[in-house]
């Protein structure tokens, strides 16, 4: 198989390098990089060695088939207009490696089929109610957002992007829903991001609003999905002070700012109260460090996958070798759970039958 220029382009972007920056690192002309990526010219063995060294990917990786790549048009990104292209492209490239890992897992495990609907004809509030009804959640708080998504067939991956610009993104691929969450955010923000991306998946599967309008709809969905109106108003029909909200937020495991906004939308606080609480939240530093912070959610599916692989003596190094990617790329996508795989023995095998990873959410 010949050197694949598309794979080179993908990993260059994964490393946050422009064509010019990559060419400077290699001490070559940027047009050479362009010709490599467009397969107009193949790099020689010495050049491939240098490419591998700079990008920290094995030489073998660049000789594989084309990979599925998330596109800017297909992925939902918040604040896309202000997001640096470098950060956006690096996150999308991580998504491509996530697809590669997901395909590897699906060859060995039976994952849940998705149980999502196209709710694009609903309002965001109506879509949240409809999905709660479909999933028989009622009005009760959601104890674990990621577990629920996985039980309903959503593929959830983590992102370890050292940037505040990337919150999360989601998309459909081969009729499977995917969500990628940046784990650099607070645990409460991660839950909201997960619900926000679920909103995109059910409201915008076949297009629809774009940009700010689509993001506003996803935010409204997430707010309603995590904090059902009747439940919120039963607990706080009228807001007295910020301490009341600080105590109540523990019920829904949301950020104080998100609860403040939801209460105002539901008419439980006045405009003056809402703005006053916004100022107090900012002054107390609660936008960066939540009062009564919750434990960060992680994946149940990946836990089950690695529990099964441990029994087969398959290590994260074996997975990375199969995919021809660095071990760190696997770790970054699975909430760090790959660190549980640590065997010194030889002769790892893969499962001879597909393990059933259906989940039950209580």
Secondary structure, DSSP 8 states (H G I E B T S, - for coil): ----HHHHHHHHHHTT--HHHHHHHHTS-HHHHHHHHTTSS---HHHHHHHHHHHT--GGGGGS-------TTTS--TTTTTS-HHHHHHHHHHHHHHHHHHHHHHTTEE---------TTS-HHHHHHHHHHHTT-TTS--S-HHHHHHHTT-EEEEE--S-SS--EEEEEETTEEEEEEETTS-HHHHHHHHHHHHHHHHHSTT----HHHHHHHHHHHHHHHHS-HHHHHHH-SS---HHHHHHHHHHHT--HHHHHHHHHHTTSS-HHHHHHHHHHHHHTTTTTS-TT-------HHHHHHHHHHHHTT--HHHHHHHHTS-HHHHHHHTTTGGGG-----S-----SS-EE------
